[in-house]
Amino acid sequence: MLKYLAPAMLVMLSGCTITKSPDVVDVNQTTGTVRLGYTLAPLQKGKVDSYAANSTATRQCQQWGFATALAYGNPITTCSVVSGTQCLAKSVVLEYQCRGIAINTTTAASHWY
């Protein structure tokens, strides 16, 4: 009985999708790039709210004077914790490019007198 239970549990867990909120993991003001990341446990599938992730990257870009952030490339997935031949945790990184010039309307308006 137990030999049938383990594969059944594996199948049930393999479809587990978790909503993840990526955090800023790396920034480069010179190149205007922001990297967001999150981790996944074994058998987890990650789903990211792209609007929230873009907002996080855009906030970082705006601190540097850019208007917005644009996602580029595919997510980069690497095994971050290995035990023997098993990957126990995966790291996923999303990349964004800062674009445009933010205009501070308060500062711009004060110069027009």
KOLPA-129981 format. One record per atom (N, C-alpha, C): atom name; residue number from 1; residue in three letters; x, y, z. Coordinates in nm, 3 decimals. Last residue first. Layout:
+----+-----+-----+---------+---------+---------+
! at !   i !  aa !       x !       y !       z !
+----+-----+-----+---------+---------+---------+
! CA ! NUM ! ALA !       X !       Y !       Z !
...
+----+-----+-----+---------+---------+---------+
END
This chain:
+----+-----+-----+---------+---------+---------+
! at !   i !  aa !       x !       y !       z !
+----+-----+-----+---------+---------+---------+
!  N ! 113 ! TYR !   0.908 !   8.090 !  -1.408 !
! CA ! 113 ! TYR !   0.844 !   8.209 !  -1.348 !
!  C ! 113 ! TYR !   0.891 !   8.334 !  -1.411 !
!  N ! 112 ! TRP !   0.977 !   7.791 !  -1.403 !
! CA ! 112 ! TRP !   0.904 !   7.869 !  -1.502 !
!  C ! 112 ! TRP !   0.835 !   7.987 !  -1.435 !
!  N ! 111 ! HIS !   1.080 !   7.634 !  -1.205 !
! CA ! 111 ! HIS !   1.175 !   7.709 !  -1.286 !
!  C ! 111 ! HIS !   1.108 !   7.797 !  -1.390 !
!  N ! 110 ! SER !   0.874 !   7.492 !  -1.093 !
! CA ! 110 ! SER !   0.929 !   7.602 !  -1.013 !
!  C ! 110 ! SER !   1.030 !   7.686 !  -1.092 !
!  N ! 109 ! ALA !   0.821 !   7.291 !  -1.276 !
! CA ! 109 ! ALA !   0.726 !   7.403 !  -1.268 !
!  C ! 109 ! ALA !   0.787 !   7.521 !  -1.190 !
!  N ! 108 ! ALA !   1.031 !   7.111 !  -1.224 !
! CA ! 108 ! ALA !   1.020 !   7.175 !  -1.356 !
!  C ! 108 ! ALA !   0.931 !   7.299 !  -1.349 !
!  N ! 107 ! THR !   0.969 !   7.026 !  -0.965 !
! CA ! 107 ! THR !   1.094 !   7.099 !  -0.990 !
!  C ! 107 ! THR !   1.085 !   7.174 !  -1.122 !
!  N ! 106 ! THR !   0.722 !   6.904 !  -1.016 !
! CA ! 106 ! THR !   0.734 !   7.006 !  -0.912 !
!  C ! 106 ! THR !   0.858 !   7.092 !  -0.936 !
!  N ! 105 ! THR !   0.771 !   6.711 !  -1.210 !
! CA ! 105 ! THR !   0.687 !   6.826 !  -1.245 !
!  C ! 105 ! THR !   0.697 !   6.937 !  -1.141 !
!  N ! 104 ! ASN !   1.039 !   6.548 !  -1.308 !
! CA ! 104 ! ASN !   0.981 !   6.591 !  -1.181 !
!  C ! 104 ! ASN !   0.903 !   6.720 !  -1.208 !
!  N ! 103 ! ILE !   1.045 !   6.298 !  -1.534 !
! CA ! 103 ! ILE !   1.039 !   6.444 !  -1.522 !
!  C ! 103 ! ILE !   0.969 !   6.477 !  -1.392 !
!  N ! 102 ! ALA !   1.260 !   6.034 !  -1.618 !
! CA ! 102 ! ALA !   1.151 !   6.082 !  -1.533 !
!  C ! 102 ! ALA !   1.159 !   6.233 !  -1.521 !
!  N ! 101 ! ILE !   1.325 !   5.902 !  -1.925 !
! CA ! 101 ! ILE !   1.372 !   6.000 !  -1.827 !
!  C ! 101 ! ILE !   1.251 !   6.049 !  -1.748 !
!  N ! 100 ! GLY !   1.362 !   5.554 !  -2.032 !
! CA ! 100 ! GLY !   1.303 !   5.687 !  -2.027 !
!  C ! 100 ! GLY !   1.362 !   5.776 !  -1.919 !
!  N !  99 ! ARG !   1.417 !   5.251 !  -1.844 !
! CA !  99 ! ARG !   1.395 !   5.325 !  -1.968 !
!  C !  99 ! ARG !   1.337 !   5.463 !  -1.941 !
!  N !  98 ! CYS !   1.595 !   4.972 !  -1.720 !
! CA !  98 ! CYS !   1.536 !   5.103 !  -1.694 !
!  C !  98 ! CYS !   1.528 !   5.182 !  -1.824 !
!  N !  97 ! GLN !   1.520 !   4.637 !  -1.764 !
! CA !  97 ! GLN !   1.601 !   4.748 !  -1.813 !
!  C !  97 ! GLN !   1.527 !   4.878 !  -1.783 !
!  N !  96 ! TYR !   1.523 !   4.337 !  -1.571 !
! CA !  96 ! TYR !   1.453 !   4.457 !  -1.619 !
!  C !  96 ! TYR !   1.555 !   4.562 !  -1.660 !
!  N !  95 ! GLU !   1.492 !   3.985 !  -1.520 !
! CA !  95 ! GLU !   1.573 !   4.102 !  -1.551 !
!  C !  95 ! GLU !   1.490 !   4.214 !  -1.611 !
!  N !  94 ! LEU !   1.455 !   3.750 !  -1.261 !
! CA !  94 ! LEU !   1.389 !   3.823 !  -1.370 !
!  C !  94 ! LEU !   1.468 !   3.950 !  -1.393 !
!  N !  93 ! VAL !   1.555 !   3.436 !  -1.143 !
! CA !  93 ! VAL !   1.589 !   3.578 !  -1.156 !
!  C !  93 ! VAL !   1.519 !   3.635 !  -1.280 !
!  N !  92 ! VAL !   1.519 !   3.185 !  -0.907 !
! CA !  92 ! VAL !   1.469 !   3.237 !  -1.033 !
!  C !  92 ! VAL !   1.495 !   3.387 !  -1.035 !
!  N !  91 ! SER !   1.663 !   2.902 !  -0.765 !
! CA !  91 ! SER !   1.657 !   3.048 !  -0.765 !
!  C !  91 ! SER !   1.612 !   3.092 !  -0.904 !
!  N !  90 ! LYS !   1.546 !   2.610 !  -0.603 !
! CA !  90 ! LYS !   1.582 !   2.679 !  -0.727 !
!  C !  90 ! LYS !   1.572 !   2.829 !  -0.705 !
!  N !  89 ! ALA !   1.641 !   2.341 !  -0.394 !
! CA !  89 ! ALA !   1.585 !   2.477 !  -0.407 !
!  C !  89 ! ALA !   1.636 !   2.539 !  -0.536 !
!  N !  88 ! LEU !   1.734 !   2.086 !  -0.430 !
! CA !  88 ! LEU !   1.643 !   2.111 !  -0.319 !
!  C !  88 ! LEU !   1.581 !   2.251 !  -0.322 !
!  N !  87 ! CYS !   1.801 !   1.857 !  -0.669 !
! CA !  87 ! CYS !   1.796 !   2.002 !  -0.650 !
!  C !  87 ! CYS !   1.691 !   2.031 !  -0.543 !
!  N !  86 ! GLN !   1.997 !   1.566 !  -0.627 !
! CA !  86 ! GLN !   1.867 !   1.632 !  -0.616 !
!  C !  86 ! GLN !   1.882 !   1.783 !  -0.598 !
!  N !  85 ! THR !   2.225 !   1.428 !  -0.609 !
! CA !  85 ! THR !   2.182 !   1.461 !  -0.745 !
!  C !  85 ! THR !   2.050 !   1.537 !  -0.745 !
!  N !  84 ! GLY !   2.332 !   1.568 !  -0.321 !
! CA !  84 ! GLY !   2.357 !   1.455 !  -0.410 !
!  C !  84 ! GLY !   2.323 !   1.494 !  -0.552 !
!  N !  83 ! SER !   2.161 !   1.847 !  -0.307 !
! CA !  83 ! SER !   2.196 !   1.738 !  -0.217 !
!  C !  83 ! SER !   2.210 !   1.612 !  -0.302 !
!  N !  82 ! VAL !   2.183 !   2.194 !  -0.361 !
! CA !  82 ! VAL !   2.192 !   2.060 !  -0.417 !
!  C !  82 ! VAL !   2.228 !   1.962 !  -0.306 !
!  N !  81 ! VAL !   2.042 !   2.499 !  -0.417 !
! CA !  81 ! VAL !   2.075 !   2.406 !  -0.309 !
!  C !  81 ! VAL !   2.070 !   2.265 !  -0.367 !
!  N !  80 ! SER !   1.997 !   2.629 !  -0.656 !
! CA !  80 ! SER !   2.075 !   2.700 !  -0.554 !
!  C !  80 ! SER !   2.113 !   2.611 !  -0.436 !
!  N !  79 ! CYS !   1.981 !   2.600 !  -0.994 !
! CA !  79 ! CYS !   1.968 !   2.521 !  -0.872 !
!  C !  79 ! CYS !   2.057 !   2.586 !  -0.766 !
!  N !  78 ! THR !   1.825 !   2.867 !  -1.174 !
! CA !  78 ! THR !   1.943 !   2.789 !  -1.137 !
!  C !  78 ! THR !   1.914 !   2.712 !  -1.009 !
!  N !  77 ! THR !   1.673 !   3.040 !  -1.432 !
! CA !  77 ! THR !   1.651 !   2.946 !  -1.322 !
!  C !  77 ! THR !   1.779 !   2.867 !  -1.298 !
!  N !  76 ! ILE !   1.577 !   3.340 !  -1.549 !
! CA !  76 ! ILE !   1.698 !   3.259 !  -1.534 !
!  C !  76 ! ILE !   1.679 !   3.171 !  -1.411 !
!  N !  75 ! PRO !   1.315 !   3.421 !  -1.776 !
! CA !  75 ! PRO !   1.360 !   3.401 !  -1.638 !
!  C !  75 ! PRO !   1.482 !   3.307 !  -1.635 !
!  N !  74 ! ASN !   1.432 !   3.580 !  -2.080 !
! CA !  74 ! ASN !   1.354 !   3.478 !  -2.010 !
!  C !  74 ! ASN !   1.401 !   3.469 !  -1.867 !
!  N !  73 ! GLY !   1.432 !   3.932 !  -2.176 !
! CA !  73 ! GLY !   1.485 !   3.797 !  -2.163 !
!  C !  73 ! GLY !   1.388 !   3.703 !  -2.094 !
!  N !  72 ! TYR !   1.302 !   4.203 !  -1.979 !
! CA !  72 ! TYR !   1.365 !   4.149 !  -2.099 !
!  C !  72 ! TYR !   1.420 !   4.009 !  -2.071 !
!  N !  71 ! ALA !   1.075 !   4.458 !  -1.874 !
! CA !  71 ! ALA !   1.128 !   4.322 !  -1.858 !
!  C !  71 ! ALA !   1.193 !   4.277 !  -1.989 !
!  N !  70 ! LEU !   1.143 !   4.788 !  -1.806 !
! CA !  70 ! LEU !   1.092 !   4.697 !  -1.908 !
!  C !  70 ! LEU !   1.159 !   4.560 !  -1.890 !
!  N !  69 ! ALA !   1.047 !   5.063 !  -1.605 !
! CA !  69 ! ALA !   1.130 !   4.944 !  -1.624 !
!  C !  69 ! ALA !   1.062 !   4.854 !  -1.726 !
!  N !  68 ! THR !   1.057 !   5.429 !  -1.622 !
! CA !  68 ! THR !   0.993 !   5.299 !  -1.607 !
!  C !  68 ! THR !   1.095 !   5.187 !  -1.623 !
!  N !  67 ! ALA !   1.211 !   5.668 !  -1.605 !
! CA !  67 ! ALA !   1.065 !   5.672 !  -1.601 !
!  C !  67 ! ALA !   1.003 !   5.537 !  -1.568 !
!  N !  66 ! PHE !   1.498 !   5.736 !  -1.393 !
! CA !  66 ! PHE !   1.435 !   5.678 !  -1.512 !
!  C !  66 ! PHE !   1.284 !   5.680 !  -1.494 !
!  N !  65 ! GLY !   1.616 !   5.818 !  -1.158 !
! CA !  65 ! GLY !   1.575 !   5.920 !  -1.254 !
!  C !  65 ! GLY !   1.518 !   5.867 !  -1.385 !
!  N !  64 ! TRP !   1.665 !   5.634 !  -0.966 !
! CA !  64 ! TRP !   1.780 !   5.676 !  -1.045 !
!  C !  64 ! TRP !   1.744 !   5.780 !  -1.149 !
!  N !  63 ! GLN !   1.418 !   5.576 !  -0.873 !
! CA !  63 ! GLN !   1.514 !   5.632 !  -0.776 !
!  C !  63 ! GLN !   1.638 !   5.683 !  -0.848 !
!  N !  62 ! GLN !   1.310 !   5.450 !  -1.093 !
! CA !  62 ! GLN !   1.272 !   5.589 !  -1.067 !
!  C !  62 ! GLN !   1.361 !   5.655 !  -0.963 !
!  N !  61 ! CYS !   1.410 !   5.189 !  -1.062 !
! CA !  61 ! CYS !   1.455 !   5.273 !  -1.174 !
!  C !  61 ! CYS !   1.425 !   5.421 !  -1.149 !
!  N !  60 ! GLN !   1.262 !   5.106 !  -0.839 !
! CA !  60 ! GLN !   1.408 !   5.114 !  -0.831 !
!  C !  60 ! GLN !   1.462 !   5.205 !  -0.941 !
!  N !  59 ! ARG !   1.004 !   5.116 !  -0.949 !
! CA !  59 ! ARG !   1.037 !   5.200 !  -0.830 !
!  C !  59 ! ARG !   1.188 !   5.216 !  -0.817 !
!  N !  58 ! THR !   1.028 !   4.920 !  -1.149 !
! CA !  58 ! THR !   1.009 !   5.060 !  -1.186 !
!  C !  58 ! THR !   1.043 !   5.153 !  -1.071 !
!  N !  57 ! ALA !   1.043 !   4.684 !  -0.996 !
! CA !  57 ! ALA !   1.158 !   4.725 !  -1.078 !
!  C !  57 ! ALA !   1.148 !   4.873 !  -1.115 !
!  N !  56 ! THR !   0.783 !   4.691 !  -0.884 !
! CA !  56 ! THR !   0.901 !   4.686 !  -0.798 !
!  C !  56 ! THR !   1.025 !   4.734 !  -0.874 !
!  N !  55 ! SER !   0.626 !   4.684 !  -1.116 !
! CA !  55 ! SER !   0.618 !   4.800 !  -1.027 !
!  C !  55 ! SER !   0.739 !   4.807 !  -0.935 !
!  N !  54 ! ASN !   0.687 !   4.431 !  -1.213 !
! CA !  54 ! ASN !   0.727 !   4.548 !  -1.292 !
!  C !  54 ! ASN !   0.723 !   4.674 !  -1.206 !
!  N !  53 ! ALA !   0.567 !   4.280 !  -1.010 !
! CA !  53 ! ALA !   0.712 !   4.271 !  -1.032 !
!  C !  53 ! ALA !   0.762 !   4.391 !  -1.110 !
!  N !  52 ! ALA !   0.297 !   4.350 !  -1.048 !
! CA !  52 ! ALA !   0.363 !   4.382 !  -0.921 !
!  C !  52 ! ALA !   0.515 !   4.378 !  -0.937 !
!  N !  51 ! TYR !   0.260 !   4.248 !  -1.310 !
! CA !  51 ! TYR !   0.234 !   4.389 !  -1.281 !
!  C !  51 ! TYR !   0.307 !   4.432 !  -1.152 !
!  N !  50 ! SER !   0.310 !   3.974 !  -1.285 !
! CA !  50 ! SER !   0.401 !   4.055 !  -1.365 !
!  C !  50 ! SER !   0.381 !   4.205 !  -1.340 !
!  N !  49 ! ASP !   0.316 !   3.771 !  -1.031 !
! CA !  49 ! ASP !   0.227 !   3.878 !  -1.076 !
!  C !  49 ! ASP !   0.316 !   3.976 !  -1.152 !
!  N !  48 ! VAL !   0.440 !   3.450 !  -1.104 !
! CA !  48 ! VAL !   0.469 !   3.585 !  -1.060 !
!  C !  48 ! VAL !   0.362 !   3.679 !  -1.115 !
!  N !  47 ! LYS !   0.465 !   3.125 !  -0.989 !
! CA !  47 ! LYS !   0.388 !   3.215 !  -1.073 !
!  C !  47 ! LYS !   0.408 !   3.355 !  -1.017 !
!  N !  46 ! GLY !   0.655 !   2.826 !  -0.976 !
! CA !  46 ! GLY !   0.633 !   2.965 !  -0.936 !
!  C !  46 ! GLY !   0.553 !   3.042 !  -1.039 !
!  N !  45 ! LYS !   0.610 !   2.509 !  -0.852 !
! CA !  45 ! LYS !   0.611 !   2.590 !  -0.973 !
!  C !  45 ! LYS !   0.577 !   2.731 !  -0.931 !
!  N !  44 ! GLN !   0.787 !   2.269 !  -0.658 !
! CA !  44 ! GLN !   0.704 !   2.389 !  -0.668 !
!  C !  44 ! GLN !   0.718 !   2.451 !  -0.806 !
!  N !  43 ! LEU !   0.966 !   2.060 !  -0.634 !
! CA !  43 ! LEU !   0.833 !   2.031 !  -0.689 !
!  C !  43 ! LEU !   0.740 !   2.152 !  -0.696 !
!  N !  42 ! PRO !   1.154 !   2.220 !  -0.379 !
! CA !  42 ! PRO !   1.137 !   2.109 !  -0.473 !
!  C !  42 ! PRO !   0.989 !   2.088 !  -0.510 !
!  N !  41 ! ALA !   1.093 !   2.581 !  -0.372 !
! CA !  41 ! ALA !   1.124 !   2.453 !  -0.309 !
!  C !  41 ! ALA !   1.106 !   2.341 !  -0.411 !
!  N !  40 ! LEU !   1.232 !   2.870 !  -0.516 !
! CA !  40 ! LEU !   1.129 !   2.767 !  -0.522 !
!  C !  40 ! LEU !   1.179 !   2.642 !  -0.453 !
!  N !  39 ! THR !   1.285 !   3.223 !  -0.472 !
! CA !  39 ! THR !   1.328 !   3.084 !  -0.466 !
!  C !  39 ! THR !   1.207 !   2.991 !  -0.470 !
!  N !  38 ! TYR !   1.342 !   3.521 !  -0.672 !
! CA !  38 ! TYR !   1.268 !   3.444 !  -0.572 !
!  C !  38 ! TYR !   1.318 !   3.301 !  -0.575 !
!  N !  37 ! GLY !   1.435 !   3.854 !  -0.786 !
! CA !  37 ! GLY !   1.448 !   3.710 !  -0.771 !
!  C !  37 ! GLY !   1.359 !   3.652 !  -0.663 !
!  N !  36 ! LEU !   1.529 !   4.102 !  -1.026 !
! CA !  36 ! LEU !   1.440 !   4.058 !  -0.919 !
!  C !  36 ! LEU !   1.451 !   3.907 !  -0.907 !
!  N !  35 ! ARG !   1.755 !   4.342 !  -1.126 !
! CA !  35 ! ARG !   1.725 !   4.199 !  -1.125 !
!  C !  35 ! ARG !   1.640 !   4.169 !  -1.002 !
!  N !  34 ! VAL !   1.794 !   4.612 !  -1.340 !
! CA !  34 ! VAL !   1.742 !   4.568 !  -1.210 !
!  C !  34 ! VAL !   1.711 !   4.420 !  -1.223 !
!  N !  33 ! THR !   2.008 !   4.844 !  -1.504 !
! CA !  33 ! THR !   1.943 !   4.713 !  -1.495 !
!  C !  33 ! THR !   1.906 !   4.680 !  -1.351 !
!  N !  32 ! GLY !   2.170 !   5.059 !  -1.591 !
! CA !  32 ! GLY !   2.025 !   5.075 !  -1.576 !
!  C !  32 ! GLY !   1.951 !   4.942 !  -1.573 !
!  N !  31 ! THR !   2.439 !   5.056 !  -1.592 !
! CA !  31 ! THR !   2.374 !   4.996 !  -1.708 !
!  C !  31 ! THR !   2.222 !   5.010 !  -1.703 !
!  N !  30 ! THR !   2.474 !   5.199 !  -1.350 !
! CA !  30 ! THR !   2.549 !   5.236 !  -1.470 !
!  C !  30 ! THR !   2.482 !   5.182 !  -1.597 !
!  N !  29 ! GLN !   2.324 !   5.066 !  -1.158 !
! CA !  29 ! GLN !   2.280 !   5.197 !  -1.202 !
!  C !  29 ! GLN !   2.349 !   5.238 !  -1.332 !
!  N !  28 ! ASN !   2.225 !   4.765 !  -1.110 !
! CA !  28 ! ASN !   2.342 !   4.826 !  -1.170 !
!  C !  28 ! ASN !   2.297 !   4.959 !  -1.229 !
!  N !  27 ! VAL !   2.129 !   4.522 !  -0.862 !
! CA !  27 ! VAL !   2.104 !   4.644 !  -0.939 !
!  C !  27 ! VAL !   2.235 !   4.694 !  -0.997 !
!  N !  26 ! ASP !   1.968 !   4.237 !  -0.732 !
! CA !  26 ! ASP !   2.088 !   4.296 !  -0.789 !
!  C !  26 ! ASP !   2.049 !   4.418 !  -0.871 !
!  N !  25 ! VAL !   1.729 !   4.175 !  -0.614 !
! CA !  25 ! VAL !   1.846 !   4.097 !  -0.573 !
!  C !  25 ! VAL !   1.976 !   4.154 !  -0.627 !
!  N !  24 ! VAL !   1.416 !   4.270 !  -0.511 !
! CA !  24 ! VAL !   1.536 !   4.318 !  -0.579 !
!  C !  24 ! VAL !   1.654 !   4.239 !  -0.524 !
!  N !  23 ! ASP !   1.185 !   3.992 !  -0.509 !
! CA !  23 ! ASP !   1.251 !   4.106 !  -0.447 !
!  C !  23 ! ASP !   1.371 !   4.148 !  -0.530 !
!  N !  22 ! PRO !   0.872 !   3.855 !  -0.620 !
! CA !  22 ! PRO !   1.017 !   3.870 !  -0.629 !
!  C !  22 ! PRO !   1.066 !   4.000 !  -0.565 !
!  N !  21 ! SER !   0.641 !   3.668 !  -0.489 !
! CA !  21 ! SER !   0.666 !   3.812 !  -0.499 !
!  C !  21 ! SER !   0.817 !   3.833 !  -0.503 !
!  N !  20 ! LYS !   0.457 !   3.393 !  -0.626 !
! CA !  20 ! LYS !   0.578 !   3.448 !  -0.564 !
!  C !  20 ! LYS !   0.586 !   3.599 !  -0.587 !
!  N !  19 ! THR !   0.223 !   3.146 !  -0.587 !
! CA !  19 ! THR !   0.242 !   3.283 !  -0.632 !
!  C !  19 ! THR !   0.358 !   3.343 !  -0.555 !
!  N !  18 ! ILE !   0.277 !   2.812 !  -0.679 !
! CA !  18 ! ILE !   0.284 !   2.910 !  -0.573 !
!  C !  18 ! ILE !   0.301 !   3.049 !  -0.634 !
!  N !  17 ! THR !   0.136 !   2.511 !  -0.773 !
! CA !  17 ! THR !   0.184 !   2.641 !  -0.821 !
!  C !  17 ! THR !   0.170 !   2.743 !  -0.709 !
!  N !  16 ! CYS !   0.175 !   2.175 !  -0.787 !
! CA !  16 ! CYS !   0.158 !   2.284 !  -0.690 !
!  C !  16 ! CYS !   0.220 !   2.413 !  -0.744 !
!  N !  15 ! GLY !   0.202 !   1.940 !  -0.919 !
! CA !  15 ! GLY !   0.119 !   2.041 !  -0.981 !
!  C !  15 ! GLY !   0.101 !   2.164 !  -0.895 !
!  N !  14 ! SER !   0.344 !   1.773 !  -0.753 !
! CA !  14 ! SER !   0.411 !   1.825 !  -0.871 !
!  C !  14 ! SER !   0.331 !   1.934 !  -0.942 !
!  N !  13 ! LEU !   0.176 !   1.673 !  -0.555 !
! CA !  13 ! LEU !   0.262 !   1.787 !  -0.524 !
!  C !  13 ! LEU !   0.324 !   1.850 !  -0.648 !
!  N !  12 ! MET !   0.054 !   1.457 !  -0.688 !
! CA !  12 ! MET !  -0.028 !   1.565 !  -0.632 !
!  C !  12 ! MET !   0.056 !   1.690 !  -0.608 !
!  N !  11 ! VAL !   0.275 !   1.297 !  -0.750 !
! CA !  11 ! VAL !   0.194 !   1.352 !  -0.859 !
!  C !  11 ! VAL !   0.110 !   1.469 !  -0.808 !
!  N !  10 ! LEU !   0.357 !   1.231 !  -0.490 !
! CA !  10 ! LEU !   0.448 !   1.302 !  -0.580 !
!  C !  10 ! LEU !   0.371 !   1.367 !  -0.694 !
!  N !   9 ! MET !   0.141 !   1.083 !  -0.400 !
! CA !   9 ! MET !   0.173 !   1.211 !  -0.334 !
!  C !   9 ! MET !   0.264 !   1.295 !  -0.424 !
!  N !   8 ! ALA !   0.168 !   0.862 !  -0.568 !
! CA !   8 ! ALA !   0.046 !   0.943 !  -0.574 !
!  C !   8 ! ALA !   0.069 !   1.080 !  -0.511 !
!  N !   7 ! PRO !   0.414 !   0.753 !  -0.490 !
! CA !   7 ! PRO !   0.399 !   0.811 !  -0.624 !
!  C !   7 ! PRO !   0.274 !   0.899 !  -0.636 !
!  N !   6 ! ALA !   0.334 !   0.683 !  -0.214 !
! CA !   6 ! ALA !   0.442 !   0.778 !  -0.243 !
!  C !   6 ! ALA !   0.432 !   0.835 !  -0.385 !
!  N !   5 ! LEU !   0.130 !   0.487 !  -0.239 !
! CA !   5 ! LEU !   0.100 !   0.618 !  -0.181 !
!  C !   5 ! LEU !   0.207 !   0.722 !  -0.216 !
!  N !   4 ! TYR !   0.238 !   0.255 !  -0.328 !
! CA !   4 ! TYR !   0.148 !   0.326 !  -0.419 !
!  C !   4 ! TYR !   0.118 !   0.467 !  -0.370 !
!  N !   3 ! LYS !   0.385 !   0.165 !  -0.114 !
! CA !   3 ! LYS !   0.457 !   0.187 !  -0.240 !
!  C !   3 ! LYS !   0.369 !   0.258 !  -0.343 !
!  N !   2 ! LEU !   0.192 !   0.127 !   0.081 !
! CA !   2 ! LEU !   0.278 !   0.244 !   0.091 !
!  C !   2 ! LEU !   0.352 !   0.272 !  -0.040 !
!  N !   1 ! MET !   0.082 !  -0.119 !   0.000 !
! CA !   1 ! MET !   0.000 !   0.000 !   0.000 !
!  C !   1 ! MET !   0.087 !   0.126 !   0.000 !
+----+-----+-----+---------+---------+---------+
END
